[in-house]
Amino acid sequence: MKQILFASKNKSKIYDIQLYLGDQFHIKTAADFNHLNIHIEEGYSSLKENALLKAKSYATATNMITIADDTGFFIHELGGQPGVAAKRWAGELPKNATAEMFWHYLRKKTANLETITCYFEQCFAITSPSGKHTFVSKITHGFLHKDKLYEPYNNTDYPLAQAFDVKERNCTWDELTDEMKKKFDKPLIHDLIQAISFVEEK
């Protein structure tokens, strides 16, 4: 199978990409290239810019087609906070903020909200070593379960998955089976495969 690189060390994201694309591609991750010591300083203004910077850096260094993503999280009653650079709460948390720090800060920021409606915006940049690139984006609207926000932190790299729900799904991301995830994200999977084909060198 063709090798592609997913430029992430987030175990939860890696699991999902393996689930979505592992049948068609041999997926390497950023953890396979620790010797390169690539450090990407993500900004606060653009998911596309953040994702593309990461993808181009790894594609150039490894000579592989690379996928990188950046995700924004937006809570309506907080004026769109935390927004881009969600894990650092757009600068309110330190650069080295852990998922657990984010989880407790999220609970603090939403403690007085009645209905926590929100949405995720996820942007994937797909690029070849030559720099040819394209984007795949996805917006998912939903809400946070207040009761689940006060459960113990689940020790994953993606803590929001235990509290975020989509109305038509009626369960959190953590409660989905692998087959349910693939069904829910079928359009995204299709678009990622098409994007990889688009940037391939001919």
C-alpha positions in Angstrom: 0.0 0.0 0.0 1.1 3.6 -0.6 2.6 5.2 2.4 1.3 8.6 3.7 2.1 10.6 6.7 -0.3 11.9 9.3 1.6 14.7 11.0 0.2 14.2 14.5 1.2 12.6 17.8 -2.3 12.8 19.2 -3.2 9.1 19.9 -6.9 9.7 19.5 -6.6 11.4 16.2 -4.2 8.8 14.9 -6.6 6.1 15.9 -9.4 7.7 13.9 -7.2 8.3 10.8 -6.0 4.7 10.9 -9.7 3.6 11.1 -10.7 5.8 8.2 -7.7 5.3 5.8 -5.8 2.3 7.1 -7.5 -0.1 4.6 -6.1 1.9 1.6 -2.9 3.4 2.9 0.0 2.5 5.1 0.0 5.4 7.6 3.1 6.8 9.3 2.8 9.4 12.0 4.8 12.2 13.4 6.0 9.9 16.2 7.8 7.9 13.5 10.0 10.9 12.8 11.0 12.2 16.2 14.6 12.5 15.0 13.6 15.3 12.7 12.7 17.5 15.7 10.1 19.5 13.8 8.4 22.1 15.9 5.4 24.0 14.6 4.2 27.1 16.4 0.5 27.3 15.6 -1.2 30.7 15.4 -4.6 31.8 16.6 -6.2 33.1 13.5 -6.5 30.4 10.8 -7.1 26.7 11.0 -6.0 26.4 7.3 -2.7 28.2 7.9 -1.9 26.1 10.9 -2.7 22.8 9.2 -0.8 23.7 6.0 2.3 24.9 7.8 2.5 21.6 9.6 1.7 19.5 6.5 4.3 21.3 4.3 7.0 21.0 7.0 6.6 17.3 7.3 6.1 16.6 3.6 9.4 18.5 2.8 11.3 16.8 5.5 10.1 13.2 4.8 9.4 13.4 1.1 6.0 11.9 1.7 2.4 12.9 1.0 1.3 14.4 4.3 -2.0 15.1 6.0 -2.1 17.5 8.9 -5.1 18.9 10.7 -6.1 21.7 13.0 -9.3 21.8 15.0 -11.2 24.8 16.4 -13.9 24.5 19.1 -16.4 27.3 19.4 -19.0 27.7 22.2 -21.8 30.0 21.2 -22.6 31.5 24.7 -18.9 32.3 25.2 -18.7 34.3 22.0 -16.9 31.6 20.1 -14.3 30.7 22.8 -12.0 28.9 22.8 -11.8 29.2 19.0 -8.6 28.4 17.1 -5.8 27.0 19.2 -8.6 25.4 21.3 -6.3 23.4 23.6 -4.6 26.6 24.7 -8.0 28.3 24.9 -6.7 30.9 22.4 -3.9 31.9 24.7 -5.5 31.8 28.1 -3.7 28.5 28.8 0.1 28.0 28.4 1.7 26.5 25.3 2.4 23.3 27.2 -1.2 22.9 28.4 -2.2 19.3 28.8 -5.5 17.7 27.8 -6.3 17.4 31.5 -5.6 21.1 32.1 -7.9 21.9 29.2 -10.6 19.7 30.6 -10.7 21.4 34.0 -10.5 24.8 32.4 -13.5 23.9 30.2 -15.5 23.0 33.2 -14.7 26.3 34.9 -15.6 28.4 31.8 -18.9 26.6 31.3 -20.0 26.2 34.9 -22.6 29.0 34.7 -24.0 28.1 31.2 -27.4 26.5 30.9 -27.2 25.0 27.4 -23.7 24.6 26.0 -24.3 24.6 22.2 -21.1 24.6 20.2 -19.4 23.4 17.1 -16.1 21.9 15.9 -14.4 23.1 12.8 -11.7 20.7 11.5 -9.4 21.5 8.6 -7.1 19.0 7.0 -4.3 20.1 4.8 -3.0 17.5 2.3 0.2 18.2 0.5 2.9 16.6 -1.6 6.6 17.1 -1.1 6.6 19.5 -4.1 4.1 21.7 -2.3 0.9 20.8 -4.2 -1.8 20.9 -1.7 -5.5 21.0 -1.0 -7.8 21.2 2.0 -10.7 19.2 3.4 -12.9 20.9 6.0 -15.7 19.7 8.2 -18.0 21.6 10.7 -19.9 19.6 13.3 -22.6 21.3 15.3 -23.8 20.0 18.7 -23.6 20.5 22.4 -21.8 19.5 25.6 -23.5 17.3 28.2 -23.2 19.2 31.5 -23.4 16.0 33.5 -20.6 14.4 31.5 -18.4 17.5 31.9 -18.2 16.6 35.6 -17.2 13.1 35.2 -13.5 12.3 35.9 -11.1 13.2 33.1 -10.8 10.2 30.8 -7.0 10.3 30.2 -7.2 10.5 26.5 -5.7 13.0 24.0 -9.1 14.1 23.0 -11.1 14.8 26.2 -14.0 16.6 24.5 -15.0 13.3 23.0 -16.6 12.2 26.3 -18.9 15.2 26.5 -19.7 16.4 22.9 -22.9 15.2 21.2 -24.5 15.8 17.9 -28.3 16.0 18.0 -28.9 13.5 15.2 -26.4 11.1 16.7 -27.7 11.0 20.3 -24.4 9.9 21.8 -21.0 11.2 22.4 -18.0 10.4 20.2 -16.5 8.1 22.9 -19.8 6.1 22.8 -19.6 5.4 19.1 -18.4 2.1 17.8 -15.8 2.1 15.0 -18.4 1.2 12.4 -20.6 4.1 13.6 -17.7 6.5 13.3 -17.0 5.4 9.8 -20.7 5.7 8.8 -20.9 9.2 10.4 -17.8 10.4 8.7 -18.2 8.7 5.4 -18.2 12.0 3.4 -15.0 13.1 5.2 -13.3 9.8 4.4 -14.3 10.1 0.7 -13.0 13.7 0.5 -9.7 12.7 2.2 -9.1 9.9 -0.3 -9.9 12.3 -3.2 -7.5 14.9 -1.8 -4.7 12.4 -1.6 -5.2 11.4 -5.2 -5.2 15.1 -6.2 -1.8 15.9 -4.7 -0.1 12.7 -5.9 2.8 13.3 -8.2 2.0 12.2 -11.8 
